[in-house]
Amino acid sequence: MNEKPKVVIYTDGACSGNPGPGGWGALLKFGPHERELSGAERKTTNNRMEITAAVMALRALKEPCQVDLYTDSEYLKKGITEWISNWKKLGWRRGSPGKTKPLANADLWQELDREISSHEINWHWLRGHAGQEGNERADQLAAAAMRKQ
């Protein structure tokens, strides 16, 4: 039985104003290989950029992988590990049955849900701007993309 390739991903989002111009960045590590990804939007939010970074990083994987994904966004980590099952039960809305409200960023949560389906992902939260090399690089990529807007 072949083991899935092991990949480490660091993601980050940035926004100047909320909403405002924003950027996202991701650093993917596969053995000795590294790949950097980034992008931006003219009018967005920090949370949208955090989710987008994860979506785009996972989308870049060419085959099913074992992934350790690191984020400094509690919103992203809790959303994908704790809250998503209830959102799905409620038709991509939040709240409780009979008392639902629109879910912010539902389009991106649905994209992320599709992207995670073929991978084994361990989600990790880490404190931002704490000197962790991969997180710092993802932050630099996101900020540089945001500044280009």
MDAnalysis code that builds the backbone (N, CA, C; Angstrom):
import MDAnalysis as mda
import numpy as np

u = mda.Universe.empty(447, n_residues=149, atom_resindex=np.repeat(np.arange(149), 3), trajectory=True)
u.add_TopologyAttr("name", ["N", "CA", "C"] * 149)
u.add_TopologyAttr("resid", np.arange(1, 150))
u.add_TopologyAttr("resname", ["MET", "ASN", "GLU", "LYS", "PRO", "LYS", "VAL", "VAL", "ILE", "TYR", "THR", "ASP", "GLY", "ALA", "CYS", "SER", "GLY", "ASN", "PRO", "GLY", "PRO", "GLY", "GLY", "TRP", "GLY", "ALA", "LEU", "LEU", "LYS", "PHE", "GLY", "PRO", "HIS", "GLU", "ARG", "GLU", "LEU", "SER", "GLY", "ALA", "GLU", "ARG", "LYS", "THR", "THR", "ASN", "ASN", "ARG", "MET", "GLU", "ILE", "THR", "ALA", "ALA", "VAL", "MET", "ALA", "LEU", "ARG", "ALA", "LEU", "LYS", "GLU", "PRO", "CYS", "GLN", "VAL", "ASP", "LEU", "TYR", "THR", "ASP", "SER", "GLU", "TYR", "LEU", "LYS", "LYS", "GLY", "ILE", "THR", "GLU", "TRP", "ILE", "SER", "ASN", "TRP", "LYS", "LYS", "LEU", "GLY", "TRP", "ARG", "ARG", "GLY", "SER", "PRO", "GLY", "LYS", "THR", "LYS", "PRO", "LEU", "ALA", "ASN", "ALA", "ASP", "LEU", "TRP", "GLN", "GLU", "LEU", "ASP", "ARG", "GLU", "ILE", "SER", "SER", "HIS", "GLU", "ILE", "ASN", "TRP", "HIS", "TRP", "LEU", "ARG", "GLY", "HIS", "ALA", "GLY", "GLN", "GLU", "GLY", "ASN", "GLU", "ARG", "ALA", "ASP", "GLN", "LEU", "ALA", "ALA", "ALA", "ALA", "MET", "ARG", "LYS", "GLN"])
u.atoms.positions = np.array([
    [0.847, -1.184, 0.000],
    [0.000, 0.000, 0.000],
    [0.891, 1.245, 0.000],
    [0.644, 2.134, -0.926],
    [1.429, 3.362, -1.015],
    [0.906, 4.392, -0.035],
    [1.858, 5.005, 0.677],
    [1.479, 6.094, 1.569],
    [1.309, 7.360, 0.764],
    [0.397, 8.196, 1.211],
    [0.213, 9.484, 0.553],
    [1.432, 10.360, 0.839],
    [1.814, 11.196, -0.132],
    [2.914, 12.131, 0.107],
    [2.586, 13.050, 1.278],
    [3.633, 13.413, 2.041],
    [3.460, 14.294, 3.191],
    [3.864, 15.711, 2.815],
    [2.938, 16.633, 3.056],
    [3.146, 18.034, 2.709],
    [2.862, 18.891, 3.940],
    [3.688, 19.909, 4.135],
    [3.454, 20.890, 5.194],
    [3.090, 22.200, 4.511],
    [2.009, 22.816, 4.987],
    [1.529, 24.065, 4.395],
    [1.374, 25.113, 5.491],
    [1.836, 26.324, 5.186],
    [1.616, 27.486, 6.039],
    [0.787, 28.472, 5.230],
    [-0.280, 28.993, 5.831],
    [-1.140, 29.938, 5.110],
    [-1.331, 31.200, 5.936],
    [-1.617, 32.295, 5.233],
    [-1.932, 33.535, 5.932],
    [-2.716, 34.451, 5.008],
    [-3.476, 35.344, 5.616],
    [-4.223, 36.358, 4.891],
    [-3.922, 37.719, 5.471],
    [-4.092, 38.744, 4.655],
    [-3.851, 40.117, 5.098],
    [-4.882, 41.023, 4.454],
    [-5.213, 42.089, 5.153],
    [-6.187, 43.034, 4.624],
    [-5.890, 44.416, 5.178],
    [-5.984, 45.436, 4.318],
    [-5.788, 46.815, 4.748],
    [-7.165, 47.465, 4.779],
    [-7.722, 47.568, 5.972],
    [-9.131, 47.909, 6.100],
    [-9.881, 46.595, 6.102],
    [-11.079, 46.595, 6.587],
    [-11.816, 45.329, 6.647],
    [-13.299, 45.618, 6.425],
    [-13.791, 45.777, 5.189],
    [-13.121, 45.354, 3.952],
    [-12.137, 46.393, 3.407],
    [-11.318, 45.903, 2.509],
    [-10.320, 46.717, 1.835],
    [-9.487, 45.832, 0.936],
    [-8.399, 46.357, 0.400],
    [-7.524, 45.518, -0.408],
    [-6.911, 44.427, 0.466],
    [-6.855, 43.225, -0.073],
    [-6.335, 42.108, 0.712],
    [-5.473, 41.188, -0.106],
    [-4.701, 40.373, 0.609],
    [-3.844, 39.394, -0.042],
    [-3.787, 38.120, 0.766],
    [-3.374, 37.060, 0.113],
    [-3.212, 35.773, 0.784],
    [-1.877, 35.181, 0.345],
    [-1.318, 34.357, 1.204],
    [-0.060, 33.706, 0.882],
    [-0.026, 32.302, 1.445],
    [0.738, 31.452, 0.773],
    [0.890, 30.072, 1.238],
    [2.289, 29.577, 0.890],
    [2.847, 28.834, 1.812],
    [4.129, 28.177, 1.615],
    [3.878, 26.683, 1.734],
    [4.214, 25.936, 0.676],
    [4.038, 24.490, 0.660],
    [5.416, 23.846, 0.699],
    [5.590, 22.855, 1.574],
    [6.865, 22.154, 1.701],
    [6.634, 20.666, 1.493],
    [7.415, 20.091, 0.577],
    [7.363, 18.665, 0.284],
    [8.805, 18.182, 0.251],
    [9.239, 17.564, 1.344],
    [10.644, 17.171, 1.449],
    [11.521, 18.404, 1.305],
    [12.499, 18.352, 0.392],
    [13.385, 19.508, 0.213],
    [12.788, 20.590, -0.683],
    [11.627, 20.343, -1.239],
    [11.018, 21.267, -2.189],
    [10.073, 22.244, -1.489],
    [10.059, 23.475, -1.981],
    [9.142, 24.493, -1.481],
    [8.460, 25.174, -2.658],
    [7.224, 25.567, -2.447],
    [6.478, 26.324, -3.449],
    [5.738, 27.441, -2.736],
    [5.827, 28.634, -3.283],
    [5.139, 29.784, -2.711],
    [4.003, 30.203, -3.625],
    [2.872, 30.517, -3.029],
    [1.690, 30.962, -3.758],
    [1.166, 32.235, -3.111],
    [0.593, 33.112, -3.907],
    [-0.042, 34.303, -3.345],
    [-1.025, 34.876, -4.349],
    [-1.891, 35.720, -3.855],
    [-2.869, 36.387, -4.699],
    [-3.529, 37.499, -3.912],
    [-4.369, 38.260, -4.592],
    [-4.979, 39.413, -3.938],
    [-6.356, 39.700, -4.517],
    [-7.112, 40.487, -3.771],
    [-8.407, 41.002, -4.211],
    [-8.488, 42.464, -3.824],
    [-9.184, 43.240, -4.641],
    [-9.271, 44.687, -4.390],
    [-10.097, 45.034, -3.160],
    [-11.230, 44.356, -2.989],
    [-12.098, 44.658, -1.840],
    [-12.514, 43.334, -1.211],
    [-11.992, 43.087, -0.027],
    [-12.221, 41.807, 0.627],
    [-12.090, 41.976, 2.131],
    [-12.091, 40.870, 2.849],
    [-11.885, 40.900, 4.298],
    [-10.727, 39.978, 4.660],
    [-10.205, 40.173, 5.849],
    [-9.118, 39.323, 6.319],
    [-9.570, 37.859, 6.375],
    [-10.773, 37.618, 6.883],
    [-11.249, 36.229, 6.973],
    [-11.345, 35.575, 5.605],
    [-11.805, 36.319, 4.600],
    [-11.872, 35.746, 3.250],
    [-10.479, 35.389, 2.744],
    [-9.506, 36.218, 3.047],
    [-8.140, 35.945, 2.593],
    [-7.545, 34.738, 3.313],
    [-7.878, 34.564, 4.589],
    [-7.387, 33.399, 5.334],
    [-7.930, 32.098, 4.721],
    [-9.229, 32.076, 4.421],
    [-9.827, 30.873, 3.829],
    [-9.278, 30.659, 2.428],
    [-9.164, 31.736, 1.650],
    [-8.660, 31.626, 0.278],
    [-7.261, 31.033, 0.258],
    [-6.412, 31.431, 1.195],
    [-5.052, 30.897, 1.246],
    [-5.076, 29.378, 1.391],
    [-5.938, 28.868, 2.266],
    [-6.036, 27.418, 2.456],
    [-6.592, 26.731, 1.213],
    [-7.638, 27.309, 0.623],
    [-8.232, 26.732, -0.591],
    [-7.186, 26.636, -1.702],
    [-6.472, 27.722, -1.942],
    [-5.518, 27.750, -3.053],
    [-4.324, 26.830, -2.801],
    [-3.883, 26.742, -1.567],
    [-2.773, 25.841, -1.245],
    [-3.176, 24.388, -1.488],
    [-4.362, 24.011, -1.024],
    [-4.812, 22.631, -1.222],
    [-5.094, 22.347, -2.687],
    [-5.607, 23.316, -3.392],
    [-5.883, 23.164, -4.820],
    [-4.590, 22.914, -5.613],
    [-3.474, 23.419, -5.117],
    [-2.190, 23.273, -5.811],
    [-1.614, 21.860, -5.705],
    [-2.122, 21.054, -4.787],
    [-1.614, 19.694, -4.637],
    [-2.078, 18.839, -5.808],
    [-1.153, 18.101, -6.391],
    [-1.450, 17.347, -7.610],
    [-2.037, 15.964, -7.357],
    [-1.995, 15.506, -6.112],
    [-2.537, 14.191, -5.764],
    [-2.949, 14.217, -4.296],
    [-3.722, 13.218, -3.859],
    [-4.096, 13.169, -2.450],
    [-2.852, 13.101, -1.566],
    [-2.845, 13.892, -0.505],
    [-1.679, 14.004, 0.373],
    [-2.070, 13.936, 1.841],
    [-1.051, 13.643, 2.671],
    [-1.152, 13.835, 4.109],
    [-0.634, 15.249, 4.347],
    [-1.461, 16.089, 4.925],
    [-1.123, 17.507, 5.050],
    [-1.128, 17.941, 6.512],
    [-0.091, 18.658, 6.875],
    [-0.089, 19.416, 8.121],
    [-0.235, 20.860, 7.700],
    [-1.395, 21.457, 7.986],
    [-1.658, 22.826, 7.577],
    [-1.650, 23.726, 8.807],
    [-0.787, 24.752, 8.758],
    [-0.610, 25.693, 9.858],
    [-1.214, 27.037, 9.490],
    [-2.003, 27.584, 10.395],
    [-2.636, 28.880, 10.206],
    [-2.587, 29.663, 11.511],
    [-2.527, 30.979, 11.406],
    [-2.630, 31.803, 12.613],
    [-4.052, 32.347, 12.769],
    [-4.975, 31.821, 11.963],
    [-6.375, 32.252, 12.016],
    [-7.215, 31.247, 12.810],
    [-7.660, 31.679, 13.991],
    [-8.564, 30.822, 14.764],
    [-9.879, 30.626, 14.016],
    [-10.306, 31.650, 13.281],
    [-11.537, 31.564, 12.482],
    [-11.435, 30.413, 11.485],
    [-10.323, 30.327, 10.767],
    [-10.141, 29.247, 9.797],
    [-10.067, 27.901, 10.499],
    [-9.245, 27.787, 11.516],
    [-9.065, 26.488, 12.178],
    [-10.359, 26.007, 12.826],
    [-11.021, 26.878, 13.587],
    [-12.262, 26.457, 14.242],
    [-13.372, 26.227, 13.225],
    [-13.408, 27.062, 12.187],
    [-14.433, 26.892, 11.166],
    [-14.367, 25.532, 10.516],
    [-13.165, 25.102, 10.152],
    [-13.029, 23.843, 9.414],
    [-13.034, 22.617, 10.328],
    [-12.645, 22.772, 11.594],
    [-12.576, 21.610, 12.484],
    [-13.750, 21.491, 13.447],
    [-14.427, 22.615, 13.753],
    [-15.488, 22.570, 14.762],
    [-16.862, 22.953, 14.222],
    [-16.918, 24.002, 13.433],
    [-18.206, 24.583, 13.073],
    [-18.807, 24.053, 11.771],
    [-17.969, 23.545, 10.878],
    [-18.425, 23.236, 9.519],
    [-19.527, 22.173, 9.487],
    [-19.450, 21.181, 10.357],
    [-20.470, 20.114, 10.298],
    [-21.861, 20.683, 10.567],
    [-21.982, 21.621, 11.483],
    [-23.287, 22.233, 11.755],
    [-23.734, 23.108, 10.584],
    [-22.796, 23.859, 10.011],
    [-23.150, 24.686, 8.848],
    [-23.701, 23.825, 7.722],
    [-23.078, 22.678, 7.496],
    [-23.535, 21.789, 6.425],
    [-24.937, 21.265, 6.721],
    [-25.179, 20.877, 7.987],
    [-26.503, 20.385, 8.380],
    [-27.573, 21.438, 8.171],
    [-27.189, 22.705, 8.339],
    [-28.141, 23.815, 8.229],
    [-28.175, 24.412, 6.821],
    [-27.613, 23.693, 5.844],
    [-27.632, 24.190, 4.465],
    [-26.709, 25.378, 4.257],
    [-25.526, 25.298, 4.872],
    [-24.516, 26.353, 4.776],
    [-25.028, 27.675, 5.358],
    [-25.702, 27.525, 6.495],
    [-26.142, 28.678, 7.280],
    [-25.666, 28.450, 8.697],
    [-25.768, 29.478, 9.540],
    [-25.344, 29.336, 10.929],
    [-26.541, 29.532, 11.843],
    [-26.394, 29.100, 13.083],
    [-27.479, 29.216, 14.051],
    [-27.960, 27.849, 14.478],
    [-29.245, 27.758, 14.691],
    [-29.840, 26.485, 15.087],
    [-31.042, 26.227, 14.185],
    [-31.473, 24.960, 14.095],
    [-32.618, 24.659, 13.225],
    [-33.801, 25.577, 13.534],
    [-34.362, 26.163, 12.501],
    [-35.492, 27.059, 12.647],
    [-35.094, 28.497, 12.934],
    [-33.828, 28.716, 13.290],
    [-33.347, 30.068, 13.602],
    [-31.987, 30.296, 12.938],
    [-31.936, 30.090, 11.637],
    [-30.656, 30.235, 10.956],
    [-30.471, 31.633, 10.391],
    [-29.218, 31.970, 10.175],
    [-28.823, 33.243, 9.586],
    [-27.839, 32.944, 8.472],
    [-27.661, 33.877, 7.547],
    [-26.672, 33.647, 6.490],
    [-25.285, 33.413, 7.090],
    [-24.546, 32.537, 6.464],
    [-23.177, 32.229, 6.875],
    [-22.221, 33.104, 6.089],
    [-21.425, 33.898, 6.794],
    [-20.412, 34.709, 6.119],
    [-19.417, 33.789, 5.418],
    [-19.068, 34.142, 4.205],
    [-18.067, 33.413, 3.430],
    [-18.488, 31.986, 3.073],
    [-19.791, 31.750, 2.983],
    [-20.284, 30.407, 2.685],
    [-19.682, 29.863, 1.392],
    [-19.506, 30.719, 0.389],
    [-18.935, 30.259, -0.877],
    [-17.535, 29.692, -0.676],
    [-16.717, 30.349, 0.120],
    [-15.354, 29.874, 0.357],
    [-15.321, 28.649, 1.265],
    [-16.189, 28.599, 2.263],
    [-16.242, 27.402, 3.110],
    [-16.624, 26.179, 2.277],
    [-17.535, 26.368, 1.326],
    [-17.919, 25.245, 0.467],
    [-16.751, 24.819, -0.423],
    [-15.998, 25.796, -0.947],
    [-14.813, 25.464, -1.750],
    [-13.794, 24.710, -0.903],
    [-13.570, 25.173, 0.307],
    [-12.612, 24.511, 1.184],
    [-13.072, 23.097, 1.513],
    [-14.351, 22.931, 1.748],
    [-14.901, 21.603, 2.026],
    [-14.633, 20.647, 0.859],
    [-14.762, 21.146, -0.365],
    [-14.465, 20.308, -1.538],
    [-12.975, 19.968, -1.608],
    [-12.134, 20.938, -1.324],
    [-10.687, 20.722, -1.430],
    [-10.155, 19.737, -0.398],
    [-10.720, 19.720, 0.785],
    [-10.193, 18.838, 1.822],
    [-10.594, 17.379, 1.613],
    [-11.582, 17.123, 0.771],
    [-12.157, 15.778, 0.670],
    [-11.163, 14.705, 0.231],
    [-10.141, 15.038, -0.531],
    [-9.225, 14.003, -1.011],
    [-7.924, 13.920, -0.212],
    [-7.815, 14.718, 0.831],
    [-6.578, 14.746, 1.607],
    [-6.835, 14.344, 3.057],
    [-5.769, 13.919, 3.729],
    [-5.800, 13.703, 5.179],
    [-5.128, 14.929, 5.768],
    [-5.898, 15.771, 6.462],
    [-5.360, 17.050, 6.922],
    [-5.381, 17.142, 8.437],
    [-4.242, 17.513, 8.980],
    [-4.132, 17.878, 10.390],
    [-4.028, 19.390, 10.422],
    [-5.001, 20.019, 11.061],
    [-5.049, 21.481, 11.140],
    [-4.359, 21.937, 12.407],
    [-3.493, 22.939, 12.285],
    [-2.736, 23.453, 13.422],
    [-2.888, 24.969, 13.492],
    [-3.155, 25.461, 14.694],
    [-3.159, 26.909, 14.905],
    [-1.835, 27.277, 15.543],
    [-1.262, 28.381, 15.098],
    [-0.073, 28.915, 15.741],
    [-0.210, 30.412, 15.866],
    [0.457, 30.958, 16.849],
    [0.380, 32.395, 17.095],
    [1.088, 33.131, 15.961],
    [0.400, 34.111, 15.374],
    [0.982, 34.892, 14.292],
    [2.063, 35.826, 14.801],
    [2.991, 36.148, 13.934],
    [4.066, 37.097, 14.231],
    [4.865, 36.682, 15.464],
    [5.053, 35.377, 15.622],
    [5.791, 34.855, 16.778],
    [7.135, 34.272, 16.357],
    [7.560, 34.566, 15.128],
    [8.875, 34.126, 14.685],
    [8.924, 32.749, 14.055],
    [7.775, 32.105, 13.851],
    [7.779, 30.793, 13.197],
    [8.032, 31.026, 11.707],
    [9.103, 30.464, 11.186],
    [9.587, 30.770, 9.843],
    [8.542, 30.592, 8.741],
    [7.857, 29.468, 8.726],
    [6.863, 29.229, 7.680],
    [5.716, 30.215, 7.740],
    [5.237, 30.503, 8.945],
    [4.153, 31.465, 9.116],
    [4.594, 32.865, 8.727],
    [5.804, 33.231, 9.086],
    [6.319, 34.560, 8.730],
    [6.399, 34.711, 7.211],
    [6.830, 33.644, 6.522],
    [6.933, 33.717, 5.065],
    [5.547, 33.830, 4.430],
    [4.576, 33.069, 4.914],
    [3.207, 33.171, 4.389],
    [2.667, 34.587, 4.599],
    [2.967, 35.170, 5.743],
    [2.544, 36.543, 6.044],
    [3.192, 37.528, 5.062],
    [4.473, 37.347, 4.793],
    [5.169, 38.230, 3.847],
    [4.556, 38.133, 2.450],
    [4.230, 36.918, 2.033],
    [3.610, 36.719, 0.713],
    [2.248, 37.404, 0.641],
    [1.453, 37.246, 1.694],
    [0.117, 37.855, 1.732],
    [0.216, 39.377, 1.719],
    [1.122, 39.917, 2.518],
    [1.274, 41.380, 2.597],
    [1.770, 41.948, 1.277],
    [2.710, 41.264, 0.639],
    [3.228, 41.747, -0.652],
    [2.137, 41.730, -1.708],
    [1.327, 40.686, -1.737],
    [0.228, 40.616, -2.706],
    [-0.784, 41.716, -2.435],
    [-1.074, 41.981, -1.162],
    [-2.027, 43.034, -0.796],
    [-1.522, 44.396, -1.260],
    [-0.239, 44.666, -1.062],
    [0.319, 45.964, -1.444],
    [0.269, 46.218, -2.945],
    [0.217, 45.164, -3.747],
    [0.160, 45.317, -5.207],
    [-1.201, 45.807, -5.685],
    [-2.214, 45.745, -4.793],
    [-3.568, 46.191, -5.175],
    [-3.632, 47.682, -5.331],
])
